Amino acid sequence: MSTLYMGADQETVAKYVLFSGDPWRVEVVKQYLENPKKVAFMREFNTYTGTYKGIEVTVTSTGIGAPSAAIAMEEMYEVGMEVAEWERSCRCRMICWDTF
């Protein structure tokens, strides 16, 4: 069963999740993923899952403000997120993920 606000489920979300505030920034970050698959774009929540250097990663947006960020965190946790990374500049962070 998919989550109420984000449309995600356990089959579509990786244990590593990268959060971005801006839904359109997710469109840029997905270019760094191999085989990105759109999970959903509902309200301010834009979500893709793919692999980065062989590691499955989900990239999602939170929109503006703490209430929507809390929804994003809770729903990602609900479907299997184990590691959360919050970034203001996701493109820079994807380059820095070489440490994996």
C-alpha positions as protocol buffer text, in pm:
chain_id: "A"
residue {
  index: 1
  type: MET
  ca { x: 0 y: 0 z: 0 }
}
residue {
  index: 2
  type: SER
  ca { x: 139 y: 339 z: -94 }
}
residue {
  index: 3
  type: THR
  ca { x: 183 y: 628 z: 146 }
}
residue {
  index: 4
  type: LEU
  ca { x: -90 y: 891 z: 167 }
}
residue {
  index: 5
  type: TYR
  ca { x: 97 y: 1204 z: 56 }
}
residue {
  index: 6
  type: MET
  ca { x: 401 y: 1077 z: -134 }
}
residue {
  index: 7
  type: GLY
  ca { x: 268 y: 770 z: -314 }
}
residue {
  index: 8
  type: ALA
  ca { x: 568 y: 557 z: -211 }
}
residue {
  index: 9
  type: ASP
  ca { x: 580 y: 197 z: -97 }
}
residue {
  index: 10
  type: GLN
  ca { x: 835 y: -56 z: 24 }
}
residue {
  index: 11
  type: GLU
  ca { x: 915 y: -176 z: -329 }
}
residue {
  index: 12
  type: THR
  ca { x: 991 y: 174 z: -460 }
}
residue {
  index: 13
  type: VAL
  ca { x: 1202 y: 332 z: -183 }
}
residue {
  index: 14
  type: ALA
  ca { x: 1566 y: 254 z: -105 }
}
residue {
  index: 15
  type: LYS
  ca { x: 1712 y: 244 z: 245 }
}
residue {
  index: 16
  type: TYR
  ca { x: 1926 y: 549 z: 154 }
}
residue {
  index: 17
  type: VAL
  ca { x: 1717 y: 862 z: 96 }
}
residue {
  index: 18
  type: LEU
  ca { x: 1848 y: 1203 z: -12 }
}
residue {
  index: 19
  type: PHE
  ca { x: 1611 y: 1490 z: 71 }
}
residue {
  index: 20
  type: SER
  ca { x: 1591 y: 1820 z: -115 }
}
residue {
  index: 21
  type: GLY
  ca { x: 1352 y: 2105 z: -47 }
}
residue {
  index: 22
  type: ASP
  ca { x: 1286 y: 2195 z: -411 }
}
residue {
  index: 23
  type: PRO
  ca { x: 1087 y: 1941 z: -618 }
}
residue {
  index: 24
  type: TRP
  ca { x: 1255 y: 2059 z: -938 }
}
residue {
  index: 25
  type: ARG
  ca { x: 1604 y: 2007 z: -795 }
}
residue {
  index: 26
  type: VAL
  ca { x: 1517 y: 1637 z: -776 }
}
residue {
  index: 27
  type: GLU
  ca { x: 1491 y: 1643 z: -1157 }
}
residue {
  index: 28
  type: VAL
  ca { x: 1853 y: 1760 z: -1170 }
}
residue {
  index: 29
  type: VAL
  ca { x: 1980 y: 1512 z: -911 }
}
residue {
  index: 30
  type: LYS
  ca { x: 1813 y: 1215 z: -1082 }
}
residue {
  index: 31
  type: GLN
  ca { x: 2055 y: 1267 z: -1372 }
}
residue {
  index: 32
  type: TYR
  ca { x: 2332 y: 1135 z: -1145 }
}
residue {
  index: 33
  type: LEU
  ca { x: 2142 y: 810 z: -1086 }
}
residue {
  index: 34
  type: GLU
  ca { x: 2164 y: 503 z: -1304 }
}
residue {
  index: 35
  type: ASN
  ca { x: 1821 y: 384 z: -1422 }
}
residue {
  index: 36
  type: PRO
  ca { x: 1616 y: 640 z: -1227 }
}
residue {
  index: 37
  type: LYS
  ca { x: 1255 y: 536 z: -1189 }
}
residue {
  index: 38
  type: LYS
  ca { x: 985 y: 785 z: -1101 }
}
residue {
  index: 39
  type: VAL
  ca { x: 809 y: 683 z: -782 }
}
residue {
  index: 40
  type: ALA
  ca { x: 557 y: 969 z: -781 }
}
residue {
  index: 41
  type: PHE
  ca { x: 514 y: 1345 z: -806 }
}
residue {
  index: 42
  type: MET
  ca { x: 233 y: 1432 z: -568 }
}
residue {
  index: 43
  type: ARG
  ca { x: 186 y: 1781 z: -429 }
}
residue {
  index: 44
  type: GLU
  ca { x: 536 y: 1911 z: -342 }
}
residue {
  index: 45
  type: PHE
  ca { x: 683 y: 1561 z: -319 }
}
residue {
  index: 46
  type: ASN
  ca { x: 884 y: 1456 z: -627 }
}
residue {
  index: 47
  type: THR
  ca { x: 1048 y: 1114 z: -582 }
}
residue {
  index: 48
  type: TYR
  ca { x: 1285 y: 895 z: -788 }
}
residue {
  index: 49
  type: THR
  ca { x: 1476 y: 579 z: -704 }
}
residue {
  index: 50
  type: GLY
  ca { x: 1785 y: 459 z: -888 }
}
residue {
  index: 51
  type: THR
  ca { x: 2140 y: 351 z: -821 }
}
residue {
  index: 52
  type: TYR
  ca { x: 2451 y: 557 z: -762 }
}
residue {
  index: 53
  type: LYS
  ca { x: 2778 y: 366 z: -795 }
}
residue {
  index: 54
  type: GLY
  ca { x: 2588 y: 42 z: -738 }
}
residue {
  index: 55
  type: ILE
  ca { x: 2399 y: 159 z: -428 }
}
residue {
  index: 56
  type: GLU
  ca { x: 2023 y: 197 z: -444 }
}
residue {
  index: 57
  type: VAL
  ca { x: 1925 y: 554 z: -355 }
}
residue {
  index: 58
  type: THR
  ca { x: 1595 y: 741 z: -339 }
}
residue {
  index: 59
  type: VAL
  ca { x: 1588 y: 1117 z: -402 }
}
residue {
  index: 60
  type: THR
  ca { x: 1282 y: 1310 z: -289 }
}
residue {
  index: 61
  type: SER
  ca { x: 1168 y: 1665 z: -221 }
}
residue {
  index: 62
  type: THR
  ca { x: 1007 y: 1803 z: 90 }
}
residue {
  index: 63
  type: GLY
  ca { x: 859 y: 2129 z: -31 }
}
residue {
  index: 64
  type: ILE
  ca { x: 862 y: 2437 z: 188 }
}
residue {
  index: 65
  type: GLY
  ca { x: 852 y: 2430 z: 566 }
}
residue {
  index: 66
  type: ALA
  ca { x: 876 y: 2196 z: 858 }
}
residue {
  index: 67
  type: PRO
  ca { x: 528 y: 2037 z: 832 }
}
residue {
  index: 68
  type: SER
  ca { x: 585 y: 1904 z: 479 }
}
residue {
  index: 69
  type: ALA
  ca { x: 942 y: 1800 z: 567 }
}
residue {
  index: 70
  type: ALA
  ca { x: 804 y: 1603 z: 862 }
}
residue {
  index: 71
  type: ILE
  ca { x: 556 y: 1429 z: 634 }
}
residue {
  index: 72
  type: ALA
  ca { x: 835 y: 1339 z: 392 }
}
residue {
  index: 73
  type: MET
  ca { x: 1057 y: 1199 z: 666 }
}
residue {
  index: 74
  type: GLU
  ca { x: 776 y: 1002 z: 831 }
}
residue {
  index: 75
  type: GLU
  ca { x: 649 y: 851 z: 508 }
}
residue {
  index: 76
  type: MET
  ca { x: 997 y: 754 z: 387 }
}
residue {
  index: 77
  type: TYR
  ca { x: 1067 y: 592 z: 724 }
}
residue {
  index: 78
  type: GLU
  ca { x: 733 y: 412 z: 705 }
}
residue {
  index: 79
  type: VAL
  ca { x: 833 y: 239 z: 378 }
}
residue {
  index: 80
  type: GLY
  ca { x: 1187 y: 140 z: 471 }
}
residue {
  index: 81
  type: MET
  ca { x: 1424 y: 437 z: 478 }
}
residue {
  index: 82
  type: GLU
  ca { x: 1717 y: 367 z: 711 }
}
residue {
  index: 83
  type: VAL
  ca { x: 1961 y: 647 z: 626 }
}
residue {
  index: 84
  type: ALA
  ca { x: 1850 y: 1006 z: 558 }
}
residue {
  index: 85
  type: GLU
  ca { x: 2071 y: 1276 z: 406 }
}
residue {
  index: 86
  type: TRP
  ca { x: 1943 y: 1632 z: 397 }
}
residue {
  index: 87
  type: GLU
  ca { x: 2101 y: 1858 z: 142 }
}
residue {
  index: 88
  type: ARG
  ca { x: 2059 y: 2213 z: 32 }
}
residue {
  index: 89
  type: SER
  ca { x: 2283 y: 2158 z: -270 }
}
residue {
  index: 90
  type: CYS
  ca { x: 2217 y: 1807 z: -394 }
}
residue {
  index: 91
  type: ARG
  ca { x: 2434 y: 1826 z: -705 }
}
residue {
  index: 92
  type: CYS
  ca { x: 2737 y: 1900 z: -490 }
}
residue {
  index: 93
  type: ARG
  ca { x: 2647 y: 1620 z: -250 }
}
residue {
  index: 94
  type: MET
  ca { x: 2611 y: 1359 z: -525 }
}
residue {
  index: 95
  type: ILE
  ca { x: 2965 y: 1438 z: -636 }
}
residue {
  index: 96
  type: CYS
  ca { x: 3082 y: 1405 z: -275 }
}
residue {
  index: 97
  type: TRP
  ca { x: 2914 y: 1063 z: -245 }
}
residue {
  index: 98
  type: ASP
  ca { x: 3230 y: 915 z: -397 }
}
residue {
  index: 99
  type: THR
  ca { x: 3315 y: 820 z: -39 }
}
residue {
  index: 100
  type: PHE
  ca { x: 3064 y: 530 z: -49 }
}
